[in-house]
Amino acid sequence: MKQEQMNRFNIRWRAGATLLSIVMLAFFTVSLFLRRINGDEGIIGEWAYWLANYGQARSMLYYSYFGEKALSLPIYHKFYTLLLAGFVKVFDFEPFYLRIPSLISYAGLISLIGFYLRIKGVKLFSWYILAGFFLSQSLLFNFAFLARPELLMALFSFATFFILRQYTQSGDWRWALLAGLISGLSFYTHLNGLAIVVAAGIFLLFHFQWKALISFGMSAFAMASLFVIDIPGTYLGLLNELSQAPDVKNSSFSLGRILMKLLTEHERFFHNAGLAVFSSATILSLIFSWKQLRRNDADLLLFLLFMILSLSLLTHGKTAKYLLFYMPFMGLIILQSVNYLFLSGHLRKVILISVLIITGAGITIGDYLKDFSYFVPVKDRNQAMAQLMEKGTTVMAHDGFVFGQLEQFEIRSPIIFFFKNEGFRQNEKDDSAEFLTFAAENDYDYVAVDLLLERDDLREIFSDAKFETGYRSAGYQITYKDADFMIFKRLK
């Protein structure tokens, strides 16, 4: 009777999981054509545009911060930008095409996870269930079609582990050599790839595999060295450039600070409601199936632990997006636990984990629908704003303004203001006057405020009723104002 009950539950669970996956895949498919522009897509997209068309990555958005260095960036997401430049060459300079590498990375990650589970003999999850399960997490849902490198880095992270596991199973050091190439490529893609290299090195060191560690280290170093080829002074030059980066030069590297980095890493796991639900499901899965996971998936747990330690120490702050480096492993902990709980007949525990997954899916859909008003054709919107300003002038505008306008204007990012001023100086002067004064000091001809796409703090400042056509402040005058845009022109 119990076995019959188990079989019925198994069938219903699979049906429910398949239905949830179809819903998430349907929402995701729709979202490919209705996505909110992310400012980072403009920043990274600009690098790719210049690289594709002029053979050199530039950052005119940050020219007022970097100076002449902006004309030939020493540090940027090099391999990822190279990929995007290829898409710019083949297709066009539009957010949709720049997002395709992340979509390919997501498909590759799901395929590799499915292959890993088949090797482990787990047949409970179809490709549709795997795809829908990971899309039920809002962070992954968003980054699976976003022009940023984190999904590609998640693929590199899991691929490095997968290949090292092949080494531990076979003892063939050539697997370690290949893992070194992949982890080195992750560093060439994004500097935080160093965390993957370090985690993989500690993993091999933990297993006392010296020959494999040496071959891994040599190949990782060789591939990672591609990053410094065009930097004057190579490795010392890279360290010098890093020391001048805005998020590094103001950081403390004391022992106490390092310890706090470790002790506060949990903040990344519980950064928002969606991540809190996913992290809670991972913790419950560890509790429910600890014995089986420790016995059958020790390498997975170890690699995740080393990833957490290395990433927590090497990254600045607790930015949520870098949790994507962990997500393949967290997802596998949940999936493996569900499989073990099915085998042991703990159906109530399966239900509890399933409720958390469904809750996460609800949060993901809610977050997507909440952004409905931001789904606008960016190039068309930019063109409407561009018509209100004189071509060839210097304009401070939101980072997404580069799409369709990159060679029509000298575009500067508002983020430069926050880098140089470290935010608004409270109680000194009106925030809008301070912002416009900064623009005047840098000789910007226009300040264009998109009242939908600009960063939240600036939209809040310029939503005041006093800002109407003709309003003057800090040497600027509003020459156009409607529900969408506000254009400040510098008075001569």
C-alpha positions in Angstrom: 0.0 0.0 0.0 2.8 2.4 0.9 4.6 1.6 -2.4 1.4 2.4 -4.3 1.0 5.7 -2.4 4.7 6.5 -3.3 4.0 5.8 -7.0 0.9 8.0 -7.0 2.8 10.8 -5.3 5.7 10.4 -7.7 3.4 10.8 -10.7 1.6 13.8 -9.3 4.9 15.4 -8.3 6.3 15.0 -11.8 3.1 16.4 -13.3 3.3 19.4 -11.0 7.0 20.0 -11.6 6.4 19.7 -15.4 3.5 22.2 -15.2 5.6 24.7 -13.1 8.4 24.3 -15.6 6.1 25.0 -18.6 4.8 28.1 -16.8 8.3 29.4 -16.1 9.6 28.6 -19.6 6.6 30.4 -21.1 7.2 33.5 -19.0 10.9 33.4 -19.8 10.1 33.1 -23.5 7.8 36.1 -23.4 10.5 38.0 -21.4 13.0 37.6 -24.2 11.0 40.4 -26.0 9.9 42.4 -23.0 12.9 43.2 -20.8 13.8 46.2 -18.7 17.0 47.8 -19.8 19.9 47.4 -17.3 22.3 50.3 -17.1 25.3 47.9 -17.1 24.2 46.7 -20.5 24.9 50.2 -21.8 28.3 50.3 -20.1 29.5 46.8 -21.3 27.7 47.2 -24.6 29.7 50.4 -25.3 33.0 48.5 -24.7 31.9 45.9 -27.3 30.7 48.5 -29.8 34.1 50.3 -29.9 35.9 47.0 -30.0 33.8 45.7 -32.9 34.0 48.9 -34.9 37.4 50.4 -34.0 39.4 47.5 -32.6 39.7 48.9 -29.1 37.5 48.8 -26.0 36.7 52.3 -24.9 34.5 53.9 -22.2 33.4 57.3 -23.3 30.6 57.1 -20.7 33.4 57.3 -18.0 35.7 59.7 -19.9 35.3 62.3 -17.2 36.5 59.8 -14.7 39.2 57.9 -16.5 40.5 60.7 -18.8 42.6 59.5 -21.7 42.7 56.0 -20.3 39.0 55.7 -21.3 40.2 55.6 -25.0 42.0 52.3 -24.4 40.6 50.6 -21.3 43.2 48.5 -19.4 40.6 46.6 -17.3 37.2 45.4 -18.5 35.5 42.0 -18.9 37.8 41.1 -21.8 36.7 37.7 -23.1 33.0 38.5 -22.5 33.4 41.9 -24.3 35.1 40.0 -27.2 32.0 37.7 -27.4 29.7 40.7 -27.5 31.8 42.4 -30.1 31.3 39.4 -32.3 27.5 39.7 -31.9 27.7 43.4 -32.7 29.6 42.6 -35.9 27.2 39.9 -37.0 23.9 41.4 -35.9 23.5 45.0 -34.6 24.2 47.1 -31.5 21.0 46.3 -29.7 20.3 44.9 -26.2 18.5 41.9 -27.6 21.5 40.6 -29.5 24.0 41.5 -26.7 21.9 39.3 -24.3 22.2 36.1 -26.5 25.5 34.9 -25.0 23.9 34.7 -21.5 21.0 32.7 -23.0 23.5 30.3 -24.6 25.3 30.1 -21.2 22.1 29.2 -19.5 21.3 26.5 -22.0 24.9 25.1 -21.6 24.6 25.2 -17.8 21.3 23.3 -17.8 22.7 20.7 -20.3 25.8 20.2 -18.2 23.8 19.8 -15.0 21.5 17.3 -16.7 24.5 15.3 -17.9 26.0 15.4 -14.3 22.7 14.0 -12.9 22.6 11.2 -15.5 26.2 10.2 -14.6 25.0 10.1 -11.0 22.1 7.8 -12.0 19.4 10.4 -11.1 16.5 10.0 -13.6 13.8 12.0 -11.7 14.3 15.3 -13.5 13.7 15.8 -17.2 15.3 18.7 -19.1 12.1 20.7 -18.8 12.0 20.3 -15.1 15.6 21.3 -14.7 15.1 24.4 -16.9 12.0 25.5 -15.1 13.5 24.7 -11.7 16.4 27.1 -12.2 14.2 29.8 -13.8 12.0 29.8 -10.7 14.8 31.8 -9.0 14.4 35.4 -10.0 18.1 36.3 -10.1 18.8 33.5 -12.6 15.6 34.3 -14.5 16.9 37.9 -15.0 20.5 37.1 -15.7 19.8 34.3 -18.2 18.9 37.1 -20.7 21.0 40.0 -19.6 24.1 41.5 -21.2 26.4 40.8 -18.2 29.0 38.0 -17.8 27.7 36.4 -14.6 25.7 33.5 -16.3 28.8 32.7 -18.3 30.8 32.7 -15.1 28.3 30.4 -13.5 28.8 28.0 -16.4 32.6 28.2 -16.0 32.3 27.6 -12.3 30.3 24.5 -12.7 32.3 23.3 -15.7 35.5 23.6 -13.7 34.0 21.4 -10.9 32.5 18.9 -13.4 35.9 18.4 -15.1 37.8 18.1 -11.8 35.3 15.5 -10.7 36.1 13.6 -13.9 39.7 13.8 -12.7 38.9 12.4 -9.3 37.0 9.6 -10.9 39.6 8.6 -13.5 42.9 9.9 -12.0 43.9 11.2 -15.4 45.8 14.5 -14.8 44.8 15.8 -18.2 41.3 16.5 -16.8 43.0 18.8 -14.3 44.8 20.5 -17.2 41.5 21.2 -18.9 40.0 22.4 -15.7 42.8 24.9 -15.4 42.1 26.2 -18.9 38.4 26.7 -18.1 39.1 28.5 -14.8 41.8 30.6 -16.4 39.3 31.6 -19.1 36.9 32.6 -16.3 39.5 35.1 -15.1 40.0 36.4 -18.7 36.3 36.9 -18.7 35.9 38.6 -15.4 38.4 39.4 -12.7 36.2 37.6 -10.1 37.0 34.4 -12.0 40.1 34.4 -9.7 37.7 32.9 -7.1 37.0 29.9 -9.4 40.8 29.4 -9.9 41.4 29.6 -6.2 38.5 27.3 -5.3 39.7 24.7 -7.8 43.3 24.9 -6.6 42.2 24.4 -3.0 40.0 21.5 -4.1 43.0 19.7 -5.7 45.2 20.6 -2.7 42.6 19.1 -0.4 42.8 15.8 -2.3 46.7 16.0 -2.2 47.0 15.6 -5.9 50.3 17.4 -6.6 50.7 16.4 -10.2 47.2 17.4 -11.0 47.6 20.7 -9.0 50.8 21.6 -11.0 49.2 20.9 -14.4 46.1 22.8 -13.3 48.1 25.7 -12.1 50.2 26.0 -15.2 47.2 25.9 -17.6 45.2 28.3 -15.5 48.1 30.7 -15.3 48.7 30.6 -19.0 45.0 31.2 -19.9 44.6 33.9 -17.3 47.7 35.7 -18.5 45.7 36.7 -21.7 44.2 39.4 -19.4 47.4 41.3 -19.0 48.9 41.1 -22.5 47.8 44.6 -23.4 48.4 46.1 -20.0 51.7 48.1 -19.6 53.7 46.4 -16.9 51.7 43.2 -17.3 50.9 41.8 -13.8 52.3 44.7 -11.8 50.5 47.0 -14.2 47.2 45.1 -13.4 47.8 45.5 -9.7 48.5 49.2 -10.2 45.3 49.6 -12.2 43.3 47.7 -9.7 44.6 49.9 -6.8 43.1 52.9 -8.6 39.6 51.4 -9.2 36.9 53.2 -7.3 35.6 50.2 -5.4 39.1 49.1 -4.4 41.1 52.2 -3.4 38.7 53.1 -0.7 38.5 49.6 0.8 40.2 48.4 3.9 42.4 45.2 3.7 43.0 44.8 7.5 42.7 41.4 9.2 39.5 42.5 10.8 38.0 43.5 7.4 39.0 40.1 5.9 37.3 38.3 8.8 34.2 40.4 8.4 34.1 39.5 4.7 33.8 35.9 5.7 31.4 36.4 8.6 29.0 38.5 6.5 28.9 36.3 3.3 25.4 35.1 4.4 24.1 38.6 3.4 24.6 37.6 -0.3 22.4 34.5 0.2 19.5 36.5 1.8 19.8 39.7 -0.2 16.1 39.7 -1.2 13.0 37.6 -0.9 13.7 35.4 -3.9 17.3 34.6 -2.8 16.1 34.0 0.8 13.6 31.4 -0.4 16.2 29.6 -2.6 18.9 29.7 0.1 16.3 28.4 2.7 15.5 25.5 0.3 19.2 24.7 0.1 19.7 24.8 3.8 16.6 22.5 4.4 17.9 20.1 1.7 21.3 19.9 3.5 19.5 19.2 6.8 17.1 16.6 5.4 19.7 14.7 3.4 23.0 15.5 5.0 24.1 11.9 5.4 23.4 11.0 1.8 24.9 14.2 0.4 28.1 13.8 2.5 28.5 10.2 1.4 27.6 10.6 -2.3 28.2 14.3 -3.1 31.2 15.2 -0.9 33.1 16.7 -3.8 30.1 19.0 -4.7 29.8 20.2 -1.1 33.6 20.8 -0.9 33.8 22.7 -4.1 30.9 24.9 -3.1 32.5 25.6 0.3 35.8 26.6 -1.3 33.9 28.8 -3.8 32.1 30.6 -0.9 35.4 31.1 0.9 37.3 32.4 -2.1 34.5 34.6 -3.5 33.7 36.1 -0.1 37.3 37.2 0.3 38.0 38.4 -3.2 34.9 40.4 -4.1 34.0 43.9 -3.0 30.7 44.1 -1.0 27.9 41.5 -1.0 26.4 42.1 -4.5 23.7 39.6 -5.1 24.6 38.9 -8.7 27.7 37.0 -7.7 25.6 34.4 -6.0 25.1 33.0 -9.5 28.6 31.5 -9.1 27.1 29.3 -6.4 23.7 28.6 -7.9 24.5 25.5 -9.9 25.8 23.8 -6.8 22.9 25.1 -4.6 20.4 23.9 -7.2 22.0 20.4 -7.3 21.9 20.2 -3.5 18.2 20.8 -3.7 17.7 18.4 -6.6 19.8 15.6 -5.1 18.0 16.0 -1.8 14.6 15.6 -3.4 15.9 12.5 -5.2 17.1 11.0 -1.9 13.9 11.9 -0.1 11.9 10.2 -2.7 14.0 7.0 -2.4 13.6 7.1 1.4 9.9 7.8 1.3 10.0 11.2 3.2 7.2 12.7 1.2 6.4 15.5 3.6 9.9 16.8 3.3 9.6 16.7 -0.5 6.4 18.7 -0.2 8.1 21.3 2.0 11.0 21.8 -0.4 8.5 21.9 -3.3 6.5 24.6 -1.6 9.6 26.8 -1.3 10.4 26.2 -5.0 6.8 27.2 -6.0 7.1 30.3 -3.7 10.3 31.2 -5.5 8.6 30.9 -8.8 5.8 33.2 -7.6 8.3 35.8 -6.5 10.0 35.6 -9.9 6.8 36.1 -11.8 5.7 38.9 -9.4 9.1 40.7 -9.9 8.8 40.4 -13.6 5.2 41.8 -13.7 6.2 44.6 -11.3 8.6 45.9 -14.0 5.9 46.0 -16.7 6.0 49.8 -17.0 9.7 49.7 -17.7 9.4 47.5 -20.8 10.0 50.1 -23.5 11.8 50.1 -26.9 15.0 51.7 -25.7 16.3 52.8 -29.1 13.1 54.5 -30.0 12.9 56.2 -26.7 16.5 57.3 -27.0 15.8 58.7 -30.5 12.9 60.7 -29.2 15.1 62.3 -26.5 18.0 62.8 -28.9 15.9 64.9 -31.2 15.6 67.5 -28.4 19.4 68.1 -28.3 22.0 69.3 -30.7 24.1 66.5 -32.3 27.8 66.4 -31.5 27.4 67.9 -28.1 28.3 66.4 -24.7 25.3 64.9 -22.9 25.1 63.4 -19.4 22.4 60.7 -19.7 21.5 57.3 -18.4 23.8 54.5 -19.5 21.3 52.9 -21.8 21.3 56.1 -24.0 24.3 54.6 -25.9 21.9 52.4 -27.9 21.4 54.2 -31.2 23.2 57.4 -30.0 26.7 56.4 -29.3 28.2 58.3 -32.3 25.7 61.1 -32.3 26.8 62.6 -28.9 29.6 62.5 -26.4 27.7 60.6 -23.7 28.7 60.7 -20.1 27.3 58.5 -17.3 25.7 60.0 -14.2 27.6 57.4 -12.2 30.7 59.5 -12.6 29.1 62.0 -10.2 28.7 59.3 -7.6 32.2 58.0 -8.0 33.7 61.5 -7.6 31.4 62.8 -5.0 30.6 59.6 -3.2 27.0 60.5 -3.2 25.2 63.7 -2.4 26.5 66.0 0.3 23.6 66.2 2.7 22.6 69.6 4.1 25.1 71.5 2.0 23.0 72.4 -1.0 20.0 71.3 -3.0 20.7 67.8 -4.4 19.6 68.8 -7.9 21.8 71.9 -7.9 24.8 69.9 -6.7 24.2 67.4 -9.6 23.9 70.2 -12.1 26.9 72.0 -10.7 29.0 68.9 -11.3 27.8 68.8 -14.9 28.8 72.4 -15.4 32.2 71.8 -13.9 32.7 69.1 -16.5 31.4 71.3 -19.4 28.5 69.1 -20.3 26.2 70.8 -22.8 23.1 68.9 -21.8 21.8 66.9 -18.8 19.1 64.5 -20.1 17.0 62.9 -17.4 14.8 60.0 -18.5 12.1 59.9 -15.9 11.5 56.2 -16.4 14.9 54.6 -17.1 17.3 56.8 -15.0 18.5 55.5 -11.7 16.0 55.7 -8.8 17.7 58.3 -6.7 18.0 60.8 -9.6 14.4 60.2 -10.7 13.3 60.9 -7.2 15.2 64.1 -7.1 13.9 65.4 -10.4 10.3 64.4 -9.8 9.7 67.6 -7.8 7.0 69.8 -9.2 9.3 72.8 -9.4 11.0 71.3 -12.4 9.1 72.8 -15.3 10.1 74.2 -18.7 12.1 77.4 -18.1 13.4 76.4 -14.7 17.0 77.5 -14.1 19.7 76.1 -11.8 23.5 76.0 -11.7 23.8 77.5 -15.2 21.3 75.2 -16.8 17.8 75.7 -18.0 15.0 73.2 -18.7 14.3 73.4 -22.4 11.9 70.5 -22.5 9.8 68.6 -20.0 7.1 66.0 -20.3 6.1 62.8 -18.5 9.0 60.9 -20.1 12.0 63.3 -20.3 13.6 66.3 -18.9 16.3 68.2 -20.8 18.6 70.7 -19.2 20.6 72.9 -21.6 23.7 74.8 -20.4 23.3 78.5 -20.7 26.0 80.3 -22.6 
